[in-house]
Amino acid sequence: MNLTISGHHLDVSPALREYVLTKLDRVTRHFDQVVDVNVLLSVEKLREKERRQKAEVTLHVKGRDIFVEQAHEDMYAAIDQLMDKLDRQVVRHKDRLQDHHHTAPKRLDAGQP
């Protein structure tokens, strides 16, 4: 799994990087076929008093790219909410990949005399 964590108008501290890694462990525990992960942490200055912290992640899995973004006043809260969203989407993607077609019991019995 390739992992890229970058910051836009923000220096990514080792503590912030470690926090993102621990939160990503939950996602990779549910779905282990993750190819590539790009995390972008940014700070948008709207006004002097309003500063919005934004976290985005692009997760590349076999056959699909999953993009999630979340904004909050606190970066750690934005990362928490982002990972919750990402986890739900990854579980939904994994559920769609599984084969839900089962052979009917009537067809199994019809082949035997």
PDB file as gemmi writes it, atoms N, CA and C in Angstrom:
CRYST1    1.000    1.000    1.000  90.00  90.00  90.00 P 1                      
ATOM      1  N   MET A   1       0.845  -1.167   0.000  1.00  0.00           N  
ATOM      2  CA  MET A   1       0.000   0.000   0.000  1.00  0.00           C  
ATOM      3  C   MET A   1       0.895   1.236   0.000  1.00  0.00           C  
ATOM      4  N   ASN A   2       0.687   2.108  -0.969  1.00  0.00           N  
ATOM      5  CA  ASN A   2       1.411   3.370  -1.036  1.00  0.00           C  
ATOM      6  C   ASN A   2       0.609   4.424  -0.279  1.00  0.00           C  
ATOM      7  N   LEU A   3       1.279   5.151   0.595  1.00  0.00           N  
ATOM      8  CA  LEU A   3       0.620   6.153   1.408  1.00  0.00           C  
ATOM      9  C   LEU A   3       1.319   7.493   1.228  1.00  0.00           C  
ATOM     10  N   THR A   4       0.546   8.538   0.912  1.00  0.00           N  
ATOM     11  CA  THR A   4       1.070   9.890   0.779  1.00  0.00           C  
ATOM     12  C   THR A   4       0.246  10.810   1.664  1.00  0.00           C  
ATOM     13  N   ILE A   5       0.900  11.486   2.588  1.00  0.00           N  
ATOM     14  CA  ILE A   5       0.235  12.458   3.447  1.00  0.00           C  
ATOM     15  C   ILE A   5       0.888  13.810   3.171  1.00  0.00           C  
ATOM     16  N   SER A   6       0.092  14.771   2.714  1.00  0.00           N  
ATOM     17  CA  SER A   6       0.643  16.082   2.396  1.00  0.00           C  
ATOM     18  C   SER A   6      -0.235  17.171   2.994  1.00  0.00           C  
ATOM     19  N   GLY A   7       0.343  18.362   3.114  1.00  0.00           N  
ATOM     20  CA  GLY A   7      -0.369  19.485   3.696  1.00  0.00           C  
ATOM     21  C   GLY A   7      -0.397  20.656   2.738  1.00  0.00           C  
ATOM     22  N   HIS A   8      -1.472  21.395   2.750  1.00  0.00           N  
ATOM     23  CA  HIS A   8      -1.632  22.583   1.924  1.00  0.00           C  
ATOM     24  C   HIS A   8      -1.851  23.763   2.884  1.00  0.00           C  
ATOM     25  N   HIS A   9      -0.922  24.707   2.913  1.00  0.00           N  
ATOM     26  CA  HIS A   9      -0.900  25.808   3.874  1.00  0.00           C  
ATOM     27  C   HIS A   9      -0.791  25.268   5.296  1.00  0.00           C  
ATOM     28  N   LEU A  10      -0.116  24.138   5.443  1.00  0.00           N  
ATOM     29  CA  LEU A  10      -0.025  23.479   6.735  1.00  0.00           C  
ATOM     30  C   LEU A  10       1.199  22.571   6.730  1.00  0.00           C  
ATOM     31  N   ASP A  11       1.970  22.608   7.800  1.00  0.00           N  
ATOM     32  CA  ASP A  11       3.066  21.659   7.961  1.00  0.00           C  
ATOM     33  C   ASP A  11       2.518  20.432   8.667  1.00  0.00           C  
ATOM     34  N   VAL A  12       2.731  19.271   8.075  1.00  0.00           N  
ATOM     35  CA  VAL A  12       2.235  18.032   8.663  1.00  0.00           C  
ATOM     36  C   VAL A  12       3.233  17.596   9.734  1.00  0.00           C  
ATOM     37  N   SER A  13       2.828  17.724  10.978  1.00  0.00           N  
ATOM     38  CA  SER A  13       3.708  17.369  12.098  1.00  0.00           C  
ATOM     39  C   SER A  13       3.744  15.851  12.249  1.00  0.00           C  
ATOM     40  N   PRO A  14       4.775  15.338  12.904  1.00  0.00           N  
ATOM     41  CA  PRO A  14       4.823  13.879  13.144  1.00  0.00           C  
ATOM     42  C   PRO A  14       3.622  13.370  13.948  1.00  0.00           C  
ATOM     43  N   ALA A  15       3.118  14.182  14.869  1.00  0.00           N  
ATOM     44  CA  ALA A  15       1.946  13.768  15.650  1.00  0.00           C  
ATOM     45  C   ALA A  15       0.710  13.665  14.759  1.00  0.00           C  
ATOM     46  N   LEU A  16       0.555  14.608  13.852  1.00  0.00           N  
ATOM     47  CA  LEU A  16      -0.581  14.590  12.924  1.00  0.00           C  
ATOM     48  C   LEU A  16      -0.469  13.413  11.965  1.00  0.00           C  
ATOM     49  N   ARG A  17       0.743  13.148  11.493  1.00  0.00           N  
ATOM     50  CA  ARG A  17       0.982  12.016  10.598  1.00  0.00           C  
ATOM     51  C   ARG A  17       0.666  10.692  11.310  1.00  0.00           C  
ATOM     52  N   GLU A  18       1.090  10.564  12.553  1.00  0.00           N  
ATOM     53  CA  GLU A  18       0.825   9.343  13.325  1.00  0.00           C  
ATOM     54  C   GLU A  18      -0.670   9.177  13.584  1.00  0.00           C  
ATOM     55  N   TYR A  19      -1.382  10.276  13.813  1.00  0.00           N  
ATOM     56  CA  TYR A  19      -2.816  10.223  14.048  1.00  0.00           C  
ATOM     57  C   TYR A  19      -3.542   9.714  12.811  1.00  0.00           C  
ATOM     58  N   VAL A  20      -3.145  10.203  11.643  1.00  0.00           N  
ATOM     59  CA  VAL A  20      -3.754   9.745  10.388  1.00  0.00           C  
ATOM     60  C   VAL A  20      -3.464   8.259  10.183  1.00  0.00           C  
ATOM     61  N   LEU A  21      -2.244   7.826  10.474  1.00  0.00           N  
ATOM     62  CA  LEU A  21      -1.882   6.410  10.303  1.00  0.00           C  
ATOM     63  C   LEU A  21      -2.705   5.506  11.211  1.00  0.00           C  
ATOM     64  N   THR A  22      -2.899   5.913  12.470  1.00  0.00           N  
ATOM     65  CA  THR A  22      -3.681   5.070  13.373  1.00  0.00           C  
ATOM     66  C   THR A  22      -5.136   4.999  12.940  1.00  0.00           C  
ATOM     67  N   LYS A  23      -5.665   6.089  12.395  1.00  0.00           N  
ATOM     68  CA  LYS A  23      -7.045   6.071  11.923  1.00  0.00           C  
ATOM     69  C   LYS A  23      -7.186   5.246  10.644  1.00  0.00           C  
ATOM     70  N   LEU A  24      -6.164   5.240   9.797  1.00  0.00           N  
ATOM     71  CA  LEU A  24      -6.218   4.451   8.558  1.00  0.00           C  
ATOM     72  C   LEU A  24      -6.143   2.954   8.834  1.00  0.00           C  
ATOM     73  N   ASP A  25      -5.609   2.572   9.984  1.00  0.00           N  
ATOM     74  CA  ASP A  25      -5.535   1.150  10.331  1.00  0.00           C  
ATOM     75  C   ASP A  25      -6.918   0.517  10.386  1.00  0.00           C  
ATOM     76  N   ARG A  26      -7.903   1.280  10.838  1.00  0.00           N  
ATOM     77  CA  ARG A  26      -9.270   0.751  10.923  1.00  0.00           C  
ATOM     78  C   ARG A  26      -9.819   0.445   9.538  1.00  0.00           C  
ATOM     79  N   VAL A  27      -9.521   1.325   8.581  1.00  0.00           N  
ATOM     80  CA  VAL A  27     -10.014   1.128   7.216  1.00  0.00           C  
ATOM     81  C   VAL A  27      -9.327  -0.077   6.582  1.00  0.00           C  
ATOM     82  N   THR A  28      -8.024  -0.193   6.745  1.00  0.00           N  
ATOM     83  CA  THR A  28      -7.306  -1.321   6.147  1.00  0.00           C  
ATOM     84  C   THR A  28      -7.627  -2.637   6.855  1.00  0.00           C  
ATOM     85  N   ARG A  29      -8.106  -2.563   8.091  1.00  0.00           N  
ATOM     86  CA  ARG A  29      -8.519  -3.793   8.780  1.00  0.00           C  
ATOM     87  C   ARG A  29      -9.801  -4.349   8.159  1.00  0.00           C  
ATOM     88  N   HIS A  30     -10.695  -3.450   7.722  1.00  0.00           N  
ATOM     89  CA  HIS A  30     -11.942  -3.901   7.095  1.00  0.00           C  
ATOM     90  C   HIS A  30     -11.744  -4.357   5.656  1.00  0.00           C  
ATOM     91  N   PHE A  31     -10.776  -3.765   4.963  1.00  0.00           N  
ATOM     92  CA  PHE A  31     -10.589  -4.075   3.550  1.00  0.00           C  
ATOM     93  C   PHE A  31      -9.096  -4.014   3.256  1.00  0.00           C  
ATOM     94  N   ASP A  32      -8.497  -5.160   2.962  1.00  0.00           N  
ATOM     95  CA  ASP A  32      -7.037  -5.216   2.837  1.00  0.00           C  
ATOM     96  C   ASP A  32      -6.534  -5.066   1.407  1.00  0.00           C  
ATOM     97  N   GLN A  33      -7.421  -4.847   0.437  1.00  0.00           N  
ATOM     98  CA  GLN A  33      -6.997  -4.737  -0.955  1.00  0.00           C  
ATOM     99  C   GLN A  33      -6.828  -3.283  -1.383  1.00  0.00           C  
ATOM    100  N   VAL A  34      -6.295  -2.459  -0.493  1.00  0.00           N  
ATOM    101  CA  VAL A  34      -6.065  -1.041  -0.787  1.00  0.00           C  
ATOM    102  C   VAL A  34      -4.736  -0.919  -1.522  1.00  0.00           C  
ATOM    103  N   VAL A  35      -4.740  -0.249  -2.674  1.00  0.00           N  
ATOM    104  CA  VAL A  35      -3.541  -0.101  -3.484  1.00  0.00           C  
ATOM    105  C   VAL A  35      -2.796   1.179  -3.125  1.00  0.00           C  
ATOM    106  N   ASP A  36      -3.527   2.291  -3.056  1.00  0.00           N  
ATOM    107  CA  ASP A  36      -2.894   3.599  -2.925  1.00  0.00           C  
ATOM    108  C   ASP A  36      -3.776   4.507  -2.075  1.00  0.00           C  
ATOM    109  N   VAL A  37      -3.149   5.307  -1.196  1.00  0.00           N  
ATOM    110  CA  VAL A  37      -3.884   6.246  -0.359  1.00  0.00           C  
ATOM    111  C   VAL A  37      -3.191   7.606  -0.441  1.00  0.00           C  
ATOM    112  N   ASN A  38      -3.957   8.640  -0.786  1.00  0.00           N  
ATOM    113  CA  ASN A  38      -3.456  10.008  -0.792  1.00  0.00           C  
ATOM    114  C   ASN A  38      -4.285  10.820   0.195  1.00  0.00           C  
ATOM    115  N   VAL A  39      -3.612  11.402   1.189  1.00  0.00           N  
ATOM    116  CA  VAL A  39      -4.281  12.216   2.195  1.00  0.00           C  
ATOM    117  C   VAL A  39      -3.789  13.647   2.039  1.00  0.00           C  
ATOM    118  N   LEU A  40      -4.721  14.593   1.960  1.00  0.00           N  
ATOM    119  CA  LEU A  40      -4.378  16.009   1.847  1.00  0.00           C  
ATOM    120  C   LEU A  40      -5.034  16.750   2.997  1.00  0.00           C  
ATOM    121  N   LEU A  41      -4.223  17.375   3.827  1.00  0.00           N  
ATOM    122  CA  LEU A  41      -4.704  18.166   4.946  1.00  0.00           C  
ATOM    123  C   LEU A  41      -4.471  19.632   4.599  1.00  0.00           C  
ATOM    124  N   SER A  42      -5.511  20.453   4.709  1.00  0.00           N  
ATOM    125  CA  SER A  42      -5.354  21.850   4.314  1.00  0.00           C  
ATOM    126  C   SER A  42      -6.072  22.772   5.286  1.00  0.00           C  
ATOM    127  N   VAL A  43      -5.623  24.019   5.286  1.00  0.00           N  
ATOM    128  CA  VAL A  43      -6.237  25.065   6.097  1.00  0.00           C  
ATOM    129  C   VAL A  43      -6.707  26.145   5.139  1.00  0.00           C  
ATOM    130  N   GLU A  44      -7.991  26.465   5.194  1.00  0.00           N  
ATOM    131  CA  GLU A  44      -8.546  27.525   4.360  1.00  0.00           C  
ATOM    132  C   GLU A  44      -8.847  28.722   5.245  1.00  0.00           C  
ATOM    133  N   LYS A  45      -8.305  29.844   4.899  1.00  0.00           N  
ATOM    134  CA  LYS A  45      -8.572  31.062   5.658  1.00  0.00           C  
ATOM    135  C   LYS A  45      -9.682  31.818   4.958  1.00  0.00           C  
ATOM    136  N   LEU A  46     -10.862  31.778   5.504  1.00  0.00           N  
ATOM    137  CA  LEU A  46     -11.987  32.478   4.911  1.00  0.00           C  
ATOM    138  C   LEU A  46     -12.000  33.929   5.377  1.00  0.00           C  
ATOM    139  N   ARG A  47     -12.024  34.139   6.667  1.00  0.00           N  
ATOM    140  CA  ARG A  47     -11.908  35.462   7.267  1.00  0.00           C  
ATOM    141  C   ARG A  47     -10.880  35.369   8.377  1.00  0.00           C  
ATOM    142  N   GLU A  48     -10.622  36.480   9.006  1.00  0.00           N  
ATOM    143  CA  GLU A  48      -9.608  36.472  10.060  1.00  0.00           C  
ATOM    144  C   GLU A  48     -10.017  35.564  11.216  1.00  0.00           C  
ATOM    145  N   LYS A  49     -11.304  35.578  11.580  1.00  0.00           N  
ATOM    146  CA  LYS A  49     -11.750  34.769  12.718  1.00  0.00           C  
ATOM    147  C   LYS A  49     -12.080  33.344  12.305  1.00  0.00           C  
ATOM    148  N   GLU A  50     -12.483  33.132  11.047  1.00  0.00           N  
ATOM    149  CA  GLU A  50     -12.883  31.797  10.597  1.00  0.00           C  
ATOM    150  C   GLU A  50     -11.723  31.114   9.901  1.00  0.00           C  
ATOM    151  N   ARG A  51     -11.302  30.018  10.450  1.00  0.00           N  
ATOM    152  CA  ARG A  51     -10.302  29.195   9.777  1.00  0.00           C  
ATOM    153  C   ARG A  51     -10.885  27.791   9.697  1.00  0.00           C  
ATOM    154  N   ARG A  52     -10.976  27.266   8.500  1.00  0.00           N  
ATOM    155  CA  ARG A  52     -11.580  25.953   8.310  1.00  0.00           C  
ATOM    156  C   ARG A  52     -10.485  24.941   8.005  1.00  0.00           C  
ATOM    157  N   GLN A  53     -10.453  23.882   8.767  1.00  0.00           N  
ATOM    158  CA  GLN A  53      -9.498  22.792   8.568  1.00  0.00           C  
ATOM    159  C   GLN A  53     -10.186  21.750   7.687  1.00  0.00           C  
ATOM    160  N   LYS A  54      -9.514  21.336   6.628  1.00  0.00           N  
ATOM    161  CA  LYS A  54     -10.132  20.394   5.692  1.00  0.00           C  
ATOM    162  C   LYS A  54      -9.210  19.197   5.508  1.00  0.00           C  
ATOM    163  N   ALA A  55      -9.803  18.024   5.504  1.00  0.00           N  
ATOM    164  CA  ALA A  55      -9.059  16.789   5.265  1.00  0.00           C  
ATOM    165  C   ALA A  55      -9.720  16.066   4.098  1.00  0.00           C  
ATOM    166  N   GLU A  56      -8.886  15.605   3.159  1.00  0.00           N  
ATOM    167  CA  GLU A  56      -9.373  14.861   1.999  1.00  0.00           C  
ATOM    168  C   GLU A  56      -8.567  13.575   1.881  1.00  0.00           C  
ATOM    169  N   VAL A  57      -9.210  12.547   1.389  1.00  0.00           N  
ATOM    170  CA  VAL A  57      -8.495  11.300   1.135  1.00  0.00           C  
ATOM    171  C   VAL A  57      -9.014  10.697  -0.165  1.00  0.00           C  
ATOM    172  N   THR A  58      -8.075  10.209  -0.967  1.00  0.00           N  
ATOM    173  CA  THR A  58      -8.403   9.454  -2.172  1.00  0.00           C  
ATOM    174  C   THR A  58      -7.831   8.064  -1.980  1.00  0.00           C  
ATOM    175  N   LEU A  59      -8.709   7.087  -1.984  1.00  0.00           N  
ATOM    176  CA  LEU A  59      -8.325   5.701  -1.740  1.00  0.00           C  
ATOM    177  C   LEU A  59      -8.505   4.936  -3.039  1.00  0.00           C  
ATOM    178  N   HIS A  60      -7.432   4.365  -3.547  1.00  0.00           N  
ATOM    179  CA  HIS A  60      -7.496   3.613  -4.792  1.00  0.00           C  
ATOM    180  C   HIS A  60      -7.531   2.129  -4.445  1.00  0.00           C  
ATOM    181  N   VAL A  61      -8.648   1.498  -4.767  1.00  0.00           N  
ATOM    182  CA  VAL A  61      -8.783   0.054  -4.597  1.00  0.00           C  
ATOM    183  C   VAL A  61      -8.965  -0.545  -5.980  1.00  0.00           C  
ATOM    184  N   LYS A  62      -8.888  -1.847  -6.060  1.00  0.00           N  
ATOM    185  CA  LYS A  62      -9.002  -2.506  -7.352  1.00  0.00           C  
ATOM    186  C   LYS A  62     -10.362  -2.207  -7.974  1.00  0.00           C  
ATOM    187  N   GLY A  63     -10.330  -1.513  -9.099  1.00  0.00           N  
ATOM    188  CA  GLY A  63     -11.556  -1.241  -9.832  1.00  0.00           C  
ATOM    189  C   GLY A  63     -12.256   0.050  -9.490  1.00  0.00           C  
ATOM    190  N   ARG A  64     -11.776   0.799  -8.481  1.00  0.00           N  
ATOM    191  CA  ARG A  64     -12.517   1.993  -8.082  1.00  0.00           C  
ATOM    192  C   ARG A  64     -11.634   2.934  -7.282  1.00  0.00           C  
ATOM    193  N   ASP A  65     -11.904   4.220  -7.401  1.00  0.00           N  
ATOM    194  CA  ASP A  65     -11.294   5.234  -6.547  1.00  0.00           C  
ATOM    195  C   ASP A  65     -12.381   5.771  -5.625  1.00  0.00           C  
ATOM    196  N   ILE A  66     -12.069   5.871  -4.349  1.00  0.00           N  
ATOM    197  CA  ILE A  66     -13.009   6.386  -3.363  1.00  0.00           C  
ATOM    198  C   ILE A  66     -12.452   7.710  -2.858  1.00  0.00           C  
ATOM    199  N   PHE A  67     -13.229   8.779  -3.011  1.00  0.00           N  
ATOM    200  CA  PHE A  67     -12.816  10.108  -2.573  1.00  0.00           C  
ATOM    201  C   PHE A  67     -13.746  10.592  -1.478  1.00  0.00           C  
ATOM    202  N   VAL A  68     -13.158  11.077  -0.377  1.00  0.00           N  
ATOM    203  CA  VAL A  68     -13.934  11.590   0.737  1.00  0.00           C  
ATOM    204  C   VAL A  68     -13.268  12.878   1.215  1.00  0.00           C  
ATOM    205  N   GLU A  69     -14.075  13.877   1.545  1.00  0.00           N  
ATOM    206  CA  GLU A  69     -13.528  15.088   2.148  1.00  0.00           C  
ATOM    207  C   GLU A  69     -14.404  15.512   3.308  1.00  0.00           C  
ATOM    208  N   GLN A  70     -13.777  16.178   4.277  1.00  0.00           N  
ATOM    209  CA  GLN A  70     -14.503  16.625   5.461  1.00  0.00           C  
ATOM    210  C   GLN A  70     -13.840  17.891   5.982  1.00  0.00           C  
ATOM    211  N   ALA A  71     -14.629  18.856   6.404  1.00  0.00           N  
ATOM    212  CA  ALA A  71     -14.113  20.106   6.954  1.00  0.00           C  
ATOM    213  C   ALA A  71     -14.656  20.313   8.358  1.00  0.00           C  
ATOM    214  N   HIS A  72     -13.820  20.898   9.210  1.00  0.00           N  
ATOM    215  CA  HIS A  72     -14.202  21.173  10.590  1.00  0.00           C  
ATOM    216  C   HIS A  72     -13.291  22.270  11.115  1.00  0.00           C  
ATOM    217  N   GLU A  73     -13.647  22.838  12.260  1.00  0.00           N  
ATOM    218  CA  GLU A  73     -12.790  23.863  12.859  1.00  0.00           C  
ATOM    219  C   GLU A  73     -11.505  23.265  13.415  1.00  0.00           C  
ATOM    220  N   ASP A  74     -11.560  22.014  13.837  1.00  0.00           N  
ATOM    221  CA  ASP A  74     -10.407  21.327  14.410  1.00  0.00           C  
ATOM    222  C   ASP A  74      -9.941  20.250  13.435  1.00  0.00           C  
ATOM    223  N   MET A  75      -8.638  20.178  13.182  1.00  0.00           N  
ATOM    224  CA  MET A  75      -8.107  19.212  12.215  1.00  0.00           C  
ATOM    225  C   MET A  75      -8.326  17.772  12.675  1.00  0.00           C  
ATOM    226  N   TYR A  76      -8.135  17.520  13.961  1.00  0.00           N  
ATOM    227  CA  TYR A  76      -8.309  16.156  14.468  1.00  0.00           C  
ATOM    228  C   TYR A  76      -9.765  15.707  14.356  1.00  0.00           C  
ATOM    229  N   ALA A  77     -10.705  16.622  14.593  1.00  0.00           N  
ATOM    230  CA  ALA A  77     -12.128  16.289  14.437  1.00  0.00           C  
ATOM    231  C   ALA A  77     -12.455  16.047  12.969  1.00  0.00           C  
ATOM    232  N   ALA A  78     -11.837  16.827  12.080  1.00  0.00           N  
ATOM    233  CA  ALA A  78     -12.053  16.623  10.644  1.00  0.00           C  
ATOM    234  C   ALA A  78     -11.536  15.256  10.217  1.00  0.00           C  
ATOM    235  N   ILE A  79     -10.383  14.843  10.747  1.00  0.00           N  
ATOM    236  CA  ILE A  79      -9.820  13.528  10.412  1.00  0.00           C  
ATOM    237  C   ILE A  79     -10.712  12.417  10.948  1.00  0.00           C  
ATOM    238  N   ASP A  80     -11.222  12.581  12.169  1.00  0.00           N  
ATOM    239  CA  ASP A  80     -12.128  11.578  12.742  1.00  0.00           C  
ATOM    240  C   ASP A  80     -13.361  11.385  11.874  1.00  0.00           C  
ATOM    241  N   GLN A  81     -14.009  12.484  11.501  1.00  0.00           N  
ATOM    242  CA  GLN A  81     -15.216  12.399  10.683  1.00  0.00           C  
ATOM    243  C   GLN A  81     -14.908  11.858   9.298  1.00  0.00           C  
ATOM    244  N   LEU A  82     -13.755  12.223   8.768  1.00  0.00           N  
ATOM    245  CA  LEU A  82     -13.328  11.736   7.458  1.00  0.00           C  
ATOM    246  C   LEU A  82     -13.153  10.222   7.469  1.00  0.00           C  
ATOM    247  N   MET A  83     -12.498   9.693   8.481  1.00  0.00           N  
ATOM    248  CA  MET A  83     -12.262   8.256   8.549  1.00  0.00           C  
ATOM    249  C   MET A  83     -13.558   7.478   8.774  1.00  0.00           C  
ATOM    250  N   ASP A  84     -14.521   8.086   9.494  1.00  0.00           N  
ATOM    251  CA  ASP A  84     -15.828   7.438   9.642  1.00  0.00           C  
ATOM    252  C   ASP A  84     -16.519   7.313   8.289  1.00  0.00           C  
ATOM    253  N   LYS A  85     -16.501   8.394   7.511  1.00  0.00           N  
ATOM    254  CA  LYS A  85     -17.106   8.362   6.175  1.00  0.00           C  
ATOM    255  C   LYS A  85     -16.398   7.357   5.279  1.00  0.00           C  
ATOM    256  N   LEU A  86     -15.070   7.392   5.308  1.00  0.00           N  
ATOM    257  CA  LEU A  86     -14.287   6.501   4.460  1.00  0.00           C  
ATOM    258  C   LEU A  86     -14.537   5.043   4.825  1.00  0.00           C  
ATOM    259  N   ASP A  87     -14.634   4.758   6.111  1.00  0.00           N  
ATOM    260  CA  ASP A  87     -14.881   3.390   6.557  1.00  0.00           C  
ATOM    261  C   ASP A  87     -16.231   2.894   6.055  1.00  0.00           C  
ATOM    262  N   ARG A  88     -17.254   3.735   6.112  1.00  0.00           N  
ATOM    263  CA  ARG A  88     -18.579   3.335   5.613  1.00  0.00           C  
ATOM    264  C   ARG A  88     -18.536   3.058   4.120  1.00  0.00           C  
ATOM    265  N   GLN A  89     -17.821   3.900   3.359  1.00  0.00           N  
ATOM    266  CA  GLN A  89     -17.763   3.695   1.918  1.00  0.00           C  
ATOM    267  C   GLN A  89     -16.961   2.452   1.557  1.00  0.00           C  
ATOM    268  N   VAL A  90     -15.893   2.178   2.295  1.00  0.00           N  
ATOM    269  CA  VAL A  90     -15.084   0.991   2.022  1.00  0.00           C  
ATOM    270  C   VAL A  90     -15.870  -0.270   2.337  1.00  0.00           C  
ATOM    271  N   VAL A  91     -16.602  -0.275   3.442  1.00  0.00           N  
ATOM    272  CA  VAL A  91     -17.422  -1.444   3.788  1.00  0.00           C  
ATOM    273  C   VAL A  91     -18.513  -1.651   2.738  1.00  0.00           C  
ATOM    274  N   ARG A  92     -19.109  -0.555   2.239  1.00  0.00           N  
ATOM    275  CA  ARG A  92     -20.132  -0.669   1.194  1.00  0.00           C  
ATOM    276  C   ARG A  92     -19.522  -1.209  -0.103  1.00  0.00           C  
ATOM    277  N   HIS A  93     -18.322  -0.740  -0.431  1.00  0.00           N  
ATOM    278  CA  HIS A  93     -17.642  -1.235  -1.637  1.00  0.00           C  
ATOM    279  C   HIS A  93     -17.310  -2.719  -1.500  1.00  0.00           C  
ATOM    280  N   LYS A  94     -16.852  -3.128  -0.336  1.00  0.00           N  
ATOM    281  CA  LYS A  94     -16.527  -4.534  -0.095  1.00  0.00           C  
ATOM    282  C   LYS A  94     -17.782  -5.402  -0.188  1.00  0.00           C  
ATOM    283  N   ASP A  95     -18.896  -4.871   0.315  1.00  0.00           N  
ATOM    284  CA  ASP A  95     -20.158  -5.607   0.268  1.00  0.00           C  
ATOM    285  C   ASP A  95     -20.635  -5.782  -1.173  1.00  0.00           C  
ATOM    286  N   ARG A  96     -20.401  -4.783  -2.008  1.00  0.00           N  
ATOM    287  CA  ARG A  96     -20.804  -4.889  -3.412  1.00  0.00           C  
ATOM    288  C   ARG A  96     -19.930  -5.882  -4.177  1.00  0.00           C  
ATOM    289  N   LEU A  97     -18.690  -6.023  -3.752  1.00  0.00           N  
ATOM    290  CA  LEU A  97     -17.789  -6.941  -4.443  1.00  0.00           C  
ATOM    291  C   LEU A  97     -18.124  -8.405  -4.170  1.00  0.00           C  
ATOM    292  N   GLN A  98     -18.676  -8.679  -2.995  1.00  0.00           N  
ATOM    293  CA  GLN A  98     -18.961 -10.063  -2.637  1.00  0.00           C  
ATOM    294  C   GLN A  98     -20.089 -10.614  -3.494  1.00  0.00           C  
ATOM    295  N   ASP A  99     -20.010 -11.893  -3.777  1.00  0.00           N  
ATOM    296  CA  ASP A  99     -21.029 -12.545  -4.591  1.00  0.00           C  
ATOM    297  C   ASP A  99     -22.206 -12.907  -3.697  1.00  0.00           C  
ATOM    298  N   HIS A 100     -23.358 -12.322  -3.973  1.00  0.00           N  
ATOM    299  CA  HIS A 100     -24.543 -12.571  -3.159  1.00  0.00           C  
ATOM    300  C   HIS A 100     -25.500 -13.562  -3.822  1.00  0.00           C  
ATOM    301  N   HIS A 101     -25.100 -14.130  -4.938  1.00  0.00           N  
ATOM    302  CA  HIS A 101     -25.975 -15.070  -5.628  1.00  0.00           C  
ATOM    303  C   HIS A 101     -25.755 -16.467  -5.058  1.00  0.00           C  
ATOM    304  N   HIS A 102     -26.821 -17.061  -4.613  1.00  0.00           N  
ATOM    305  CA  HIS A 102     -26.760 -18.411  -4.066  1.00  0.00           C  
ATOM    306  C   HIS A 102     -27.618 -19.326  -4.929  1.00  0.00           C  
ATOM    307  N   THR A 103     -27.196 -20.563  -5.054  1.00  0.00           N  
ATOM    308  CA  THR A 103     -28.019 -21.497  -5.809  1.00  0.00           C  
ATOM    309  C   THR A 103     -29.217 -21.899  -4.954  1.00  0.00           C  
ATOM    310  N   ALA A 104     -30.366 -21.976  -5.584  1.00  0.00           N  
ATOM    311  CA  ALA A 104     -31.596 -22.302  -4.876  1.00  0.00           C  
ATOM    312  C   ALA A 104     -31.569 -23.769  -4.449  1.00  0.00           C  
ATOM    313  N   PRO A 105     -32.145 -24.104  -3.299  1.00  0.00           N  
ATOM    314  CA  PRO A 105     -32.161 -25.497  -2.839  1.00  0.00           C  
ATOM    315  C   PRO A 105     -32.921 -26.409  -3.797  1.00  0.00           C  
ATOM    316  N   LYS A 106     -33.923 -25.907  -4.548  1.00  0.00           N  
ATOM    317  CA  LYS A 106     -34.675 -26.723  -5.492  1.00  0.00           C  
ATOM    318  C   LYS A 106     -33.753 -27.243  -6.595  1.00  0.00           C  
ATOM    319  N   ARG A 107     -32.843 -26.390  -7.044  1.00  0.00           N  
ATOM    320  CA  ARG A 107     -31.954 -26.788  -8.124  1.00  0.00           C  
ATOM    321  C   ARG A 107     -30.933 -27.818  -7.647  1.00  0.00           C  
ATOM    322  N   LEU A 108     -30.563 -27.759  -6.409  1.00  0.00           N  
ATOM    323  CA  LEU A 108     -29.631 -28.752  -5.885  1.00  0.00           C  
ATOM    324  C   LEU A 108     -30.285 -30.130  -5.804  1.00  0.00           C  
ATOM    325  N   ASP A 109     -31.542 -30.151  -5.397  1.00  0.00           N  
ATOM    326  CA  ASP A 109     -32.252 -31.437  -5.252  1.00  0.00           C  
ATOM    327  C   ASP A 109     -32.665 -32.014  -6.593  1.00  0.00           C  
ATOM    328  N   ALA A 110     -32.840 -31.195  -7.625  1.00  0.00           N  
ATOM    329  CA  ALA A 110     -33.329 -31.666  -8.918  1.00  0.00           C  
ATOM    330  C   ALA A 110     -32.285 -32.546  -9.627  1.00  0.00           C  
ATOM    331  N   GLY A 111     -31.007 -32.333  -9.369  1.00  0.00           N  
ATOM    332  CA  GLY A 111     -29.988 -33.130 -10.029  1.00  0.00           C  
ATOM    333  C   GLY A 111     -29.846 -34.529  -9.446  1.00  0.00           C  
ATOM    334  N   GLN A 112     -30.335 -34.781  -8.260  1.00  0.00           N  
ATOM    335  CA  GLN A 112     -30.204 -36.099  -7.618  1.00  0.00           C  
ATOM    336  C   GLN A 112     -31.528 -36.853  -7.706  1.00  0.00           C  
ATOM    337  N   PRO A 113     -31.478 -38.151  -7.974  1.00  0.00           N  
ATOM    338  CA  PRO A 113     -32.720 -38.930  -8.078  1.00  0.00           C  
ATOM    339  C   PRO A 113     -33.351 -39.242  -6.735  1.00  0.00           C  
TER     340      PRO A 113                                                      
END                                                                             
